[in-house]
């Protein structure tokens, strides 16, 4: 019986939500260092920030970590002006 690793479409927790949590934990770690909180608080936040990519790697492999750390960029619109299709229709009429 083969077990497939979760992919972006079938993941239990979407990578976008996980990415937000990673950014928040990293920002809190930096804030804790800047404010001068005790070392155990900084260490706990830093370990949490490091544990998130490790958990993603265990759940989805290297590709999931790459998607977590380097999000896909949306392709630029072909019109060159960045208008939505609805706005483009208004200009045409």
C-alpha positions as CSV (number, residue, x, y, z in Angstrom):
1,X,0.0,0.0,0.0
2,X,1.6,3.2,-1.2
3,X,1.3,6.5,0.7
4,X,1.4,9.7,-1.3
5,X,2.9,12.8,0.2
6,X,0.4,15.7,0.4
7,X,0.7,18.3,-2.4
8,X,-0.4,21.9,-2.5
9,X,-3.9,21.1,-3.5
10,X,-4.5,18.3,-1.0
11,X,-2.6,19.6,2.0
12,X,-4.4,19.6,5.3
13,X,-3.2,23.1,6.1
14,X,-2.6,25.4,3.1
15,X,1.0,26.7,2.7
16,X,-0.2,30.3,2.6
17,X,-1.5,30.0,6.2
18,X,1.7,28.2,7.2
19,X,3.8,31.0,5.6
20,X,1.9,33.6,7.6
21,X,2.6,31.7,10.8
22,X,6.3,31.4,9.9
23,X,6.5,35.2,9.2
24,X,4.8,36.0,12.5
25,X,7.0,33.7,14.6
26,X,10.1,35.1,12.9
27,X,8.9,38.7,13.5
28,X,8.2,37.9,17.1
29,X,11.6,36.4,17.5
30,X,13.2,39.6,16.1
31,X,11.0,41.7,18.4
32,X,11.9,39.7,21.4
33,X,15.6,40.1,20.7
34,X,15.2,43.8,20.1
35,X,13.2,44.4,23.3
36,X,15.6,42.3,25.3
37,X,13.3,39.6,26.6
38,X,14.8,36.7,28.5
39,X,16.9,34.2,26.6
40,X,14.5,31.3,27.2
41,X,11.7,33.3,25.5
42,X,13.9,34.2,22.5
43,X,15.1,30.6,22.3
44,X,11.5,29.2,22.3
45,X,10.4,31.6,19.6
46,X,13.5,30.8,17.5
47,X,13.0,27.1,17.8
48,X,9.3,27.5,16.8
49,X,10.4,29.5,13.8
50,X,12.8,26.7,12.8
51,X,10.3,23.9,13.6
52,X,7.8,25.2,11.0
53,X,9.9,24.5,7.9
54,X,11.0,21.1,9.4
55,X,7.4,20.1,9.9
56,X,6.6,21.1,6.4
57,X,9.6,19.1,5.1
58,X,8.5,16.0,7.0
59,X,4.9,16.4,5.7
60,X,5.6,17.3,2.1
61,X,9.2,17.0,1.3
62,X,11.7,19.5,-0.2
63,X,9.3,20.8,-2.8
64,X,6.8,21.9,0.0
65,X,9.6,23.7,1.8
66,X,10.6,25.4,-1.4
67,X,7.0,26.5,-1.9
68,X,6.8,27.7,1.7
69,X,9.9,29.8,1.5
70,X,9.7,30.9,-2.1
71,X,6.0,31.6,-3.0
72,X,4.9,31.5,-6.6
73,X,4.6,34.8,-8.3
74,X,1.6,35.6,-10.4
75,X,2.4,36.1,-14.0
76,X,2.1,39.6,-15.2
77,X,-1.0,40.5,-17.2
78,X,-0.6,40.5,-21.0
79,X,-2.0,43.9,-21.4
80,X,0.9,45.6,-19.8
81,X,-1.3,48.0,-17.9
82,X,-2.3,45.7,-15.1
83,X,-6.0,46.1,-15.6
84,X,-8.5,43.4,-14.7
85,X,-10.5,41.9,-17.5
86,X,-13.6,43.9,-16.3
87,X,-11.6,47.2,-16.4
88,X,-10.3,46.3,-19.8
89,X,-13.9,45.8,-21.1
90,X,-14.8,49.2,-19.8
91,X,-12.0,50.8,-21.8
92,X,-13.0,49.0,-24.9
93,X,-16.6,50.1,-24.9
